[in-house]
Amino acid sequence: MSNINSLATSSKGCHISAIMRLRDEFSPCETDTRLDGKVAIVTGATSGTGLETAKNLAKRGAKVIIASRNPAKLEDARNTIIKAAGHDNVVARTMDFESLASVRSFVHETLMLEPRLDILINNIGAIGLEDRLTEDGLQTMMQVNYFGSFLLTFLLFPFMKASAPSRVVNVSSLALILGFIDFEHMNDVGRFTNFQYYCNAKLADVLFTVEMDRRVRGSGVNVYSMDPGFVKSEFFRNLKNEDLKKLLNAGLQLIGSPLDRVATMPVFLAVDPRVENESGKHFRECKEFYSTWFANDTALTSSLWEESKRLVGITPEEDWEI
């Protein structure tokens, strides 16, 4: 009996220790900043961390625009956010990252309908997408995980500058450490594994953050990148191998952090005054975190920026750098 009691006490102690570690891990992310009168866009916000991020922003009083390609899921997410926030200042707007025309249409609609834009959180991320070229001639994984966000951010920058101070948050991944940039083969079909495309795209997200900060510094628009860590989500839902999908998603449920806690990370970077002077940096658990030595290669980050502009077809009318 004493052994059972000892085991129970030990288990309880371990459980409390785990809770304390989780609390300490996310304590730097706590912020009471209000967003009344502010406008925020969150991509990939119909489920997972994106949905929780949108709820968090809406609870602070922001008008939140959520973007996804599935109208039914968008409406469900909108209703969920309205219920959580206690107000209906939530907009669901379709955008398909597999189509650059759809991204441009979303931007046009936003510019026509919104008075300002204070926050852009590029949360969208996917793995297991088909290895093919999109209608834009870009590899699907690269376009959804990088080029779509690059185009969206580039086109919205002048509007965010006019609304300054404003912030962009690019959600990357620890997988970036396995990524590399090969300009000659960036969009080759069949060259890399699905996971390698993901790694390459998430590295590009960080390099794009560094280069954008260098180019827009002093404009009033801050830009950050972040690693969310492991999250209790269905991130591997697009994998074709059902057994592997179940295994990996079960692993996330076992070791991942709760969705609402992870959502405090992008929100912190988007709103907290403590990082006002930290633009261009990479974060994990709301503290500056090393990303990659590639981030210090200014020739690489500049080349990636210019090549990205070319590949997404930035026109002279769209190019605010001219």
C-alpha positions as CSV (number, residue, x, y, z in Angstrom):
1,M,0.0,0.0,0.0
2,S,2.8,2.3,0.9
3,N,4.4,1.6,-2.5
4,I,1.1,2.6,-4.2
5,N,0.9,5.8,-2.2
6,S,4.5,6.6,-3.0
7,L,3.9,6.0,-6.7
8,A,0.8,8.2,-6.6
9,T,2.7,11.0,-4.8
10,S,5.5,10.7,-7.3
11,S,3.1,10.9,-10.3
12,K,1.4,13.9,-8.8
13,G,4.7,15.6,-8.3
14,C,5.8,14.9,-11.9
15,H,2.5,16.3,-13.1
16,I,2.9,19.5,-11.1
17,S,6.5,19.8,-12.3
18,A,5.3,19.5,-15.9
19,I,2.7,22.2,-15.4
20,M,5.3,24.5,-13.8
21,R,7.7,23.9,-16.7
22,L,4.9,24.7,-19.2
23,R,4.0,27.9,-17.3
24,D,7.6,29.0,-17.1
25,E,8.1,28.2,-20.8
26,F,5.4,30.6,-21.9
27,S,5.6,33.2,-19.2
28,P,7.6,35.6,-21.4
29,C,4.7,35.6,-23.9
30,E,2.1,37.0,-21.4
31,T,1.0,40.5,-22.5
32,D,-2.0,42.6,-21.6
33,T,-1.8,44.9,-24.7
34,R,-5.2,45.9,-26.1
35,L,-5.9,46.3,-29.8
36,D,-9.1,48.3,-30.0
37,G,-9.4,50.0,-33.3
38,K,-6.6,47.9,-34.8
39,V,-7.0,45.6,-37.9
40,A,-5.2,42.2,-38.1
41,I,-4.9,39.5,-40.8
42,V,-4.1,35.9,-39.9
43,T,-3.6,33.3,-42.7
44,G,-4.3,29.6,-42.2
45,A,-6.8,30.6,-39.4
46,T,-9.5,28.0,-39.9
47,S,-7.9,25.5,-37.4
48,G,-5.0,24.9,-35.2
49,T,-2.7,27.6,-34.0
50,G,-4.0,30.1,-36.6
51,L,-7.5,29.8,-35.3
52,E,-6.3,30.3,-31.7
53,T,-4.2,33.3,-32.8
54,A,-7.2,34.9,-34.4
55,K,-9.2,34.3,-31.3
56,N,-6.5,35.9,-29.1
57,L,-6.3,39.0,-31.2
58,A,-10.1,39.4,-31.4
59,K,-10.4,39.1,-27.6
60,R,-8.1,42.1,-27.4
61,G,-10.5,44.2,-29.4
62,A,-9.0,43.9,-32.9
63,K,-10.9,43.5,-36.1
64,V,-9.6,40.2,-37.4
65,I,-9.5,39.1,-41.0
66,I,-9.0,35.4,-41.5
67,A,-8.0,34.0,-44.8
68,S,-8.3,30.5,-46.3
69,R,-9.4,28.8,-49.5
70,N,-12.3,26.9,-48.0
71,P,-15.4,29.1,-47.6
72,A,-17.3,26.6,-45.3
73,K,-14.3,26.2,-43.0
74,L,-13.8,30.0,-43.0
75,E,-17.4,30.6,-41.9
76,D,-17.1,28.0,-39.1
77,A,-13.9,29.6,-37.9
78,R,-15.5,33.0,-38.0
79,N,-18.4,31.9,-35.8
80,T,-15.9,30.3,-33.4
81,I,-13.9,33.5,-33.1
82,I,-17.0,35.7,-32.7
83,K,-18.2,33.4,-29.9
84,A,-14.8,33.5,-28.1
85,A,-14.3,37.3,-28.5
86,G,-17.8,38.4,-27.7
87,H,-18.0,40.7,-30.8
88,D,-18.7,40.2,-34.5
89,N,-15.9,42.3,-35.9
90,V,-14.5,39.3,-37.7
91,V,-14.1,39.0,-41.5
92,A,-13.7,35.8,-43.4
93,R,-12.1,36.3,-46.8
94,T,-11.1,33.6,-49.3
95,M,-7.5,33.3,-50.5
96,D,-5.9,30.2,-52.1
97,F,-2.1,30.3,-51.7
98,E,-1.8,27.9,-54.6
99,S,-2.9,30.8,-56.8
100,L,-0.9,34.1,-56.9
101,A,-4.0,35.6,-58.6
102,S,-6.0,34.7,-55.6
103,V,-3.5,36.4,-53.3
104,R,-3.6,39.5,-55.4
105,S,-7.4,39.5,-55.4
106,F,-7.3,39.2,-51.6
107,V,-5.0,42.2,-51.3
108,H,-7.1,44.3,-53.7
109,E,-10.3,43.5,-51.7
110,T,-8.5,44.3,-48.4
111,L,-7.2,47.7,-49.8
112,M,-10.7,48.6,-51.0
113,L,-12.6,47.6,-47.8
114,E,-10.3,48.2,-44.9
115,P,-9.3,51.6,-43.3
116,R,-5.9,50.3,-42.1
117,L,-3.8,47.3,-41.4
118,D,-1.8,47.0,-38.2
119,I,-0.9,43.3,-38.0
120,L,-0.1,40.6,-40.6
121,I,0.5,37.1,-39.2
122,N,1.7,34.7,-42.0
123,N,0.7,31.6,-40.1
124,I,-0.1,29.3,-43.0
125,G,2.0,26.2,-43.3
126,A,1.5,22.7,-44.8
127,I,3.3,19.5,-45.5
128,G,2.3,16.6,-47.7
129,L,1.1,18.6,-50.6
130,E,1.4,17.2,-54.1
131,D,4.8,17.5,-55.8
132,R,3.7,19.5,-58.9
133,L,3.9,22.9,-60.3
134,T,1.0,25.3,-59.6
135,E,-0.7,27.4,-62.3
136,D,2.1,30.0,-61.6
137,G,4.9,27.6,-62.4
138,L,6.1,27.2,-58.8
139,Q,6.4,24.0,-56.8
140,T,3.3,23.6,-54.7
141,M,5.1,23.2,-51.3
142,M,7.3,26.2,-52.0
143,Q,4.4,28.4,-53.1
144,V,2.1,27.6,-50.2
145,N,4.8,27.7,-47.5
146,Y,6.8,30.7,-48.9
147,F,6.0,32.4,-52.1
148,G,2.4,33.1,-51.3
149,S,3.3,34.8,-48.0
150,F,6.1,36.7,-49.7
151,L,3.7,38.1,-52.3
152,L,1.0,38.9,-49.7
153,T,3.5,40.8,-47.5
154,F,5.1,42.6,-50.3
155,L,1.8,43.9,-51.7
156,L,0.5,44.9,-48.3
157,F,3.6,46.7,-47.2
158,P,2.6,50.2,-48.4
159,F,-0.7,49.9,-46.7
160,M,0.9,48.8,-43.4
161,K,3.4,51.6,-43.8
162,A,0.5,54.1,-44.0
163,S,-1.0,52.5,-40.9
164,A,2.3,52.4,-38.9
165,P,3.4,51.5,-36.4
166,S,2.5,48.0,-37.7
167,R,4.0,44.5,-37.6
168,V,4.5,41.4,-39.7
169,V,5.0,38.0,-38.1
170,N,6.3,35.1,-40.2
171,V,5.8,31.7,-38.6
172,S,8.7,29.4,-39.5
173,S,9.8,26.1,-38.1
174,L,12.8,24.4,-36.5
175,A,12.9,22.4,-39.7
176,L,14.6,25.4,-41.3
177,I,18.0,24.1,-40.0
178,L,17.8,21.4,-42.6
179,G,16.9,23.8,-45.4
180,F,19.0,25.3,-48.2
181,I,18.5,27.7,-51.0
182,D,19.3,26.5,-54.5
183,F,18.2,29.2,-57.0
184,E,18.6,27.0,-60.0
185,H,16.4,24.2,-58.7
186,M,14.2,25.9,-56.1
187,N,11.0,24.8,-57.9
188,D,12.1,21.6,-59.6
189,V,9.4,18.9,-59.3
190,G,10.8,15.5,-58.2
191,R,14.1,16.8,-57.0
192,F,13.5,16.9,-53.2
193,T,11.4,15.0,-50.7
194,N,8.3,16.7,-49.5
195,F,9.9,17.3,-46.1
196,Q,12.9,18.9,-47.8
197,Y,10.7,21.3,-49.7
198,Y,9.1,22.3,-46.4
199,C,12.5,22.8,-44.8
200,N,13.7,25.0,-47.7
201,A,10.5,27.1,-47.6
202,K,10.7,27.7,-43.8
203,L,14.4,28.7,-44.2
204,A,13.3,31.1,-46.9
205,D,10.7,32.6,-44.5
206,V,13.4,33.5,-42.1
207,L,15.8,34.9,-44.8
208,F,12.9,37.0,-46.2
209,T,12.3,38.4,-42.7
210,V,15.9,39.5,-42.3
211,E,16.0,41.1,-45.8
212,M,12.7,42.8,-45.5
213,D,13.8,44.4,-42.2
214,R,16.9,45.6,-43.8
215,R,15.0,47.2,-46.7
216,V,12.1,48.8,-44.7
217,R,13.9,49.8,-41.5
218,G,12.6,53.2,-40.4
219,S,9.3,52.8,-42.2
220,G,7.4,52.0,-39.0
221,V,6.8,48.4,-40.1
222,N,8.5,45.8,-38.0
223,V,8.9,42.2,-39.2
224,Y,9.7,39.1,-37.1
225,S,10.1,35.4,-37.6
226,M,9.4,32.7,-35.1
227,D,9.6,29.0,-34.3
228,P,6.4,27.7,-32.7
229,G,7.9,24.4,-31.6
230,F,5.8,21.2,-31.5
231,V,2.1,21.8,-31.3
232,K,-0.9,19.6,-30.5
233,S,-2.4,19.7,-33.9
234,E,-3.2,17.7,-37.0
235,F,-0.3,19.2,-38.9
236,F,0.3,16.0,-41.0
237,R,-3.3,15.8,-42.2
238,N,-2.2,16.1,-45.9
239,L,0.1,13.0,-45.9
240,K,-1.1,10.3,-48.2
241,N,0.3,7.4,-46.0
242,E,-2.5,6.9,-43.5
243,D,-0.4,4.9,-41.0
244,L,2.4,7.5,-41.0
245,K,-0.2,10.3,-40.8
246,K,-1.7,8.7,-37.7
247,L,1.6,8.1,-36.1
248,L,3.0,11.6,-36.6
249,N,-0.2,13.3,-35.5
250,A,-0.4,11.1,-32.4
251,G,3.2,12.1,-31.6
252,L,2.2,15.8,-31.8
253,Q,-0.6,15.1,-29.4
254,L,1.8,13.4,-27.0
255,I,4.7,15.9,-27.0
256,G,3.2,19.1,-28.4
257,S,2.2,22.3,-26.5
258,P,-1.5,23.3,-26.3
259,L,-2.8,25.3,-29.2
260,D,-3.9,28.3,-27.2
261,R,-0.5,28.6,-25.5
262,V,1.4,28.4,-28.7
263,A,-0.8,31.1,-30.2
264,T,0.5,33.5,-27.5
265,M,3.9,33.5,-29.4
266,P,2.8,35.2,-32.6
267,V,0.5,37.5,-30.7
268,F,3.3,38.6,-28.4
269,L,5.5,39.5,-31.4
270,A,2.5,41.3,-33.0
271,V,1.5,43.5,-30.1
272,D,4.0,43.7,-27.2
273,P,6.1,46.9,-26.8
274,R,9.0,44.9,-25.4
275,V,10.0,43.8,-28.9
276,E,9.5,47.1,-30.6
277,N,13.2,47.5,-31.3
278,E,13.8,43.8,-32.2
279,S,12.6,43.9,-35.8
280,G,14.4,41.4,-38.1
281,K,15.1,38.9,-35.4
282,H,14.0,35.3,-34.9
283,F,12.1,34.1,-31.8
284,R,11.2,30.9,-29.9
285,E,9.1,31.0,-26.7
286,C,9.0,34.8,-27.1
287,K,12.7,35.2,-26.6
288,E,15.3,35.8,-29.3
289,F,16.5,32.5,-30.7
290,Y,19.3,31.5,-33.1
291,S,17.9,30.6,-36.5
292,T,20.7,29.9,-39.1
293,W,24.0,31.3,-40.2
294,F,22.5,31.9,-43.6
295,A,20.6,34.8,-42.0
296,N,24.0,36.7,-41.8
297,D,24.7,36.2,-45.5
298,T,23.5,39.5,-47.0
299,A,24.3,38.5,-50.5
300,L,22.1,35.4,-50.1
301,T,19.1,37.2,-48.5
302,S,19.3,40.0,-51.1
303,S,19.4,37.5,-54.0
304,L,16.5,35.5,-52.5
305,W,14.4,38.7,-52.2
306,E,15.1,39.7,-55.8
307,E,14.5,36.2,-57.1
308,S,11.2,35.9,-55.2
309,K,10.0,39.2,-56.7
310,R,10.8,37.8,-60.1
311,L,9.1,34.5,-59.5
312,V,5.9,35.9,-58.1
313,G,5.8,38.4,-61.0
314,I,6.0,41.8,-59.2
315,T,5.0,44.4,-61.7
316,P,6.4,47.9,-61.9
317,E,3.0,49.2,-60.6
318,E,3.3,46.9,-57.6
319,D,7.0,47.5,-56.9
320,W,7.3,50.1,-54.1
321,E,11.1,49.7,-54.2
322,I,11.4,51.4,-57.6
